Amino acid sequence: MMEKRILERRIAVLGLGQMGRRMAEMYVEQGYQVTVWNRNLSKAKDLSGVIVATSVEQAIADNEIIIICVLDNKAVSDILGQAGEFVFSKKTLINLTTGNPQEAKELESRLTAHGGVYLNGAIQVAPEQMGQPDTTILMAGNKERFNEVKAALDVLGGNIKFLGANASASPAMDLATLSWVYGSYIGLLYGAALVQAEGMQLQDFRDIVGEIAPSFVEFFRHEVNMIQEGNYNITQSPLIISVGATQRIAEAASAAKLDTAFTNVMAGLLQKAQARGFENQEVTAVLKVINTPEK
């Protein structure tokens, strides 16, 4: 029992970019024995309280739990290739690198074939937001092993969400949330550009967005619930209203001599939905256009 407890307080962190470095520091602060590795070992020179491994194989061999967070999954694959296959037996690899579902499936198969266990995670915050009660990390993979390492994951954030036994669920949900984030962010930038074009104050735009955002979050929750139920009847926002609204946005962007790529796509999706006879349904009916594009 004592040996198991000691092993649980040992962890390796592969990759010392901003996120990897922050995670290593957090584990040291929580009393873990932390082994770190990075391609450029000089990145570890000013990290206090860590063991610096000179090879990937050493870092993996000396720890039961290995966290890797690097640029992409090609880098993950290359790094793991530096260690002998035997070293992965009975080890838990937690990959917190941003990737796609297919890459997660391939890495899961590779680790399983070598006798290890693979968990895939997607961090939903920036490094400085790690370790907070609302820090969200999306996890997927072997449920039993996830439960065993949950205490170690809790060091990183208070909102660890387990999405299922298929490791690909984590990057899939990450891409889904990022789709919403980037779509909203590009919309925010277009809003700022329109405000500037009219000579208005960005501070006013900032404040108004902050004031209306909570109501829109509740609206989005409602819309997703309706999609889950397969209900496209009008409940809050008729599609026909958004057809006109998005067209006006596209026209305003054009008049202000902005790049209209984003606004035209947005208006175009609504117009396609109208052309396919969905104008008297909820605005969520645009999903039917997205799911079944015309040939």
C-alpha positions in Angstrom: 0.0 0.0 0.0 2.9 2.4 0.9 4.6 1.6 -2.5 1.4 2.4 -4.4 1.0 5.7 -2.5 4.6 6.7 -3.3 4.1 5.8 -7.0 1.0 8.0 -7.2 3.0 11.0 -6.0 5.6 10.6 -8.8 4.9 12.0 -12.3 6.7 12.8 -15.5 6.1 15.9 -17.7 7.3 15.7 -21.2 7.5 19.0 -23.0 8.3 22.3 -21.3 6.5 24.9 -23.4 4.3 27.3 -21.5 1.7 24.7 -20.6 4.1 21.9 -19.7 6.2 24.2 -17.6 3.2 25.4 -15.7 2.0 21.8 -15.0 5.4 20.8 -13.8 5.4 23.8 -11.3 2.0 22.9 -10.1 2.9 19.3 -9.3 6.0 20.4 -7.5 3.9 22.8 -5.4 1.6 19.9 -4.5 4.5 17.8 -3.3 4.9 15.4 -6.2 8.3 14.1 -7.3 8.4 15.5 -10.8 10.6 14.3 -13.6 10.8 16.6 -16.7 12.1 16.2 -20.2 12.4 18.6 -23.1 14.2 18.4 -26.4 16.1 21.5 -25.3 17.2 20.6 -21.8 18.1 24.3 -21.1 14.4 25.0 -20.7 14.5 23.1 -17.4 17.5 24.8 -15.9 15.5 27.3 -13.9 12.8 24.9 -12.8 13.3 24.2 -9.1 12.4 21.0 -7.4 12.4 18.7 -10.5 14.4 15.8 -11.8 15.7 16.5 -15.3 15.7 13.4 -17.4 18.3 13.2 -20.2 16.2 10.9 -22.3 12.5 10.2 -22.9 13.0 6.6 -22.0 14.4 7.5 -18.6 11.5 9.8 -17.8 9.0 7.1 -18.7 10.8 4.3 -17.0 11.1 6.1 -13.7 7.4 7.0 -13.5 4.0 5.3 -13.6 2.1 8.4 -14.8 3.5 10.4 -17.8 2.0 13.6 -19.0 2.9 14.9 -22.5 2.0 18.3 -23.8 3.8 19.5 -26.9 3.1 21.3 -30.2 1.1 18.6 -32.0 0.6 14.8 -32.1 3.3 14.4 -34.8 5.7 15.6 -32.1 4.1 13.2 -29.6 4.7 10.3 -31.9 8.3 11.3 -32.6 9.0 11.7 -28.9 7.5 8.4 -28.0 9.5 6.8 -30.7 12.7 7.7 -28.9 11.8 5.1 -26.2 11.9 1.4 -26.5 8.5 -0.3 -26.8 9.1 -2.3 -23.6 9.2 0.8 -21.4 5.5 1.5 -21.9 4.3 -1.6 -20.2 1.9 -0.8 -17.3 2.5 2.9 -17.8 -0.2 5.5 -18.0 0.3 8.1 -20.8 -1.8 11.2 -20.4 -1.6 13.2 -23.7 -2.7 16.8 -23.2 -1.5 17.8 -26.7 -4.0 19.4 -29.0 -5.0 17.0 -31.8 -7.7 15.4 -33.8 -9.8 12.2 -33.1 -7.9 10.0 -35.6 -4.6 10.9 -34.0 -5.9 9.9 -30.6 -7.1 6.6 -31.9 -3.7 5.8 -33.4 -1.9 6.7 -30.3 -4.3 4.7 -28.1 -3.7 1.6 -30.3 0.0 2.1 -30.2 0.2 2.4 -26.4 -2.2 -0.5 -25.9 -0.1 -2.7 -28.2 2.9 -1.9 -26.0 1.1 -2.8 -22.8 0.4 0.7 -21.7 -2.7 2.7 -21.0 -3.6 5.9 -23.0 -5.7 8.7 -21.8 -6.3 11.7 -24.0 -7.0 15.2 -22.6 -7.9 18.6 -24.0 -7.1 21.7 -21.9 -9.7 24.4 -22.3 -7.8 27.3 -20.8 -4.5 29.2 -21.1 -1.5 28.3 -18.8 -2.2 31.2 -16.4 -5.7 29.8 -15.8 -4.6 26.4 -14.8 -5.4 25.1 -11.3 -8.6 27.0 -10.8 -11.9 25.5 -9.6 -13.4 26.2 -13.1 -10.4 25.0 -15.1 -11.9 22.6 -17.6 -10.0 19.6 -19.0 -11.8 17.1 -21.3 -10.6 13.5 -20.7 -11.3 10.2 -22.4 -9.9 6.7 -22.5 -9.7 3.8 -20.1 -12.3 4.6 -17.3 -10.7 2.4 -14.7 -7.3 4.0 -15.2 -8.8 7.5 -15.3 -10.3 6.9 -11.9 -6.9 5.8 -10.6 -5.1 8.9 -11.8 -8.0 11.3 -11.1 -6.3 12.8 -8.0 -3.3 13.7 -10.1 -5.5 15.3 -12.7 -7.3 17.3 -10.1 -4.1 19.2 -9.4 -4.5 20.8 -12.9 -8.0 22.0 -12.5 -11.3 21.6 -10.7 -13.5 20.7 -13.7 -12.2 17.5 -15.1 -14.8 16.0 -17.5 -14.7 12.4 -18.5 -16.3 11.9 -21.9 -16.1 8.1 -22.4 -13.9 5.1 -23.0 -12.9 6.1 -26.6 -9.9 8.4 -26.4 -11.0 10.1 -29.6 -14.0 11.7 -27.7 -11.7 14.2 -26.0 -10.3 15.8 -29.2 -13.7 15.6 -30.9 -15.3 17.6 -28.1 -12.3 20.0 -28.1 -12.8 20.7 -31.8 -16.5 21.2 -31.1 -15.9 23.8 -28.4 -13.2 25.5 -30.4 -15.5 25.8 -33.4 -17.9 27.8 -31.1 -15.0 29.8 -29.6 -13.4 30.7 -32.9 -16.7 31.4 -34.6 -17.6 33.8 -31.8 -14.2 35.4 -31.7 -14.2 36.1 -35.4 -17.6 37.6 -35.0 -16.3 39.7 -32.2 -13.5 41.1 -34.4 -16.0 41.9 -37.2 -18.1 43.7 -34.6 -15.1 45.7 -33.5 -14.3 46.6 -37.1 -17.9 47.8 -37.7 -17.8 49.9 -34.6 -14.5 51.4 -35.7 -15.9 52.1 -39.2 -18.7 54.1 -37.7 -16.3 56.1 -35.5 -17.8 54.7 -32.3 -16.0 53.8 -29.0 -14.7 50.3 -28.6 -15.2 50.6 -24.9 -19.0 50.9 -25.4 -18.9 47.8 -27.6 -16.9 45.9 -25.0 -19.3 46.8 -22.2 -22.4 45.9 -24.3 -21.0 42.6 -25.3 -20.2 41.8 -21.7 -23.8 42.8 -20.6 -25.6 40.7 -23.2 -23.3 37.6 -23.2 -25.0 35.8 -20.2 -28.4 35.9 -21.9 -27.0 34.5 -25.1 -25.3 31.6 -23.2 -28.7 30.6 -21.9 -30.1 30.9 -25.4 -27.4 28.7 -26.7 -28.2 26.1 -24.0 -31.8 26.2 -25.0 -31.0 25.7 -28.7 -28.7 22.8 -28.1 -31.4 21.1 -26.0 -33.8 21.5 -28.9 -31.3 19.9 -31.2 -30.9 17.0 -28.8 -34.7 16.5 -28.9 -34.8 16.8 -32.7 -37.2 19.7 -32.3 -36.9 22.4 -34.9 -40.2 24.0 -34.3 -40.0 27.8 -33.5 -39.5 28.3 -29.8 -37.4 31.4 -29.5 -35.8 32.6 -32.8 -37.4 32.0 -36.2 -34.9 31.3 -38.9 -36.4 33.9 -41.3 -35.4 36.7 -38.8 -31.8 35.6 -38.9 -31.8 35.4 -42.7 -32.4 39.2 -42.8 -30.1 39.9 -39.9 -27.1 38.1 -41.4 -27.7 39.7 -44.8 -27.6 43.1 -43.2 -24.3 42.2 -41.4 -22.8 41.1 -44.8 -24.0 44.3 -46.5 -22.6 46.5 -43.7 -19.2 44.7 -43.9 -19.1 45.3 -47.6 -20.1 48.9 -47.3 -17.3 49.4 -44.7 -14.8 47.8 -47.2 -14.0 44.9 -44.8 -13.0 41.5 -45.8 -16.5 39.8 -46.3 -15.4 36.1 -46.4 -16.8 35.4 -42.9 -20.0 37.5 -43.2 -20.8 36.1 -46.6 -20.5 32.5 -45.3 -22.7 33.3 -42.4 -25.4 34.9 -44.5 -25.0 32.2 -47.2 -25.8 29.4 -44.7 -29.0 31.1 -43.7 -30.0 31.7 -47.3 -29.4 28.1 -48.1 -31.7 27.1 -45.2 -34.4 29.4 -46.5 -34.1 28.0 -50.0 -34.5 24.5 -48.7 -37.8 25.4 -47.0 -36.7 25.8 -43.4 -37.7 29.5 -43.0 -40.6 28.7 -40.7 -38.5 26.7 -38.3 -36.2 27.6 -35.5 -32.9 29.0 -36.5 -31.3 25.7 -35.4 -32.6 24.3 -38.7 -29.4 25.7 -40.3 -27.9 22.5 -38.8 -29.8 20.5 -41.5 -27.9 22.4 -44.1 -24.6 21.8 -42.4 -25.3 18.1 -41.9 -26.5 17.4 -45.4 -24.7 19.7 -47.9 -26.1 19.8 -51.4 -24.0 17.9 -54.0 
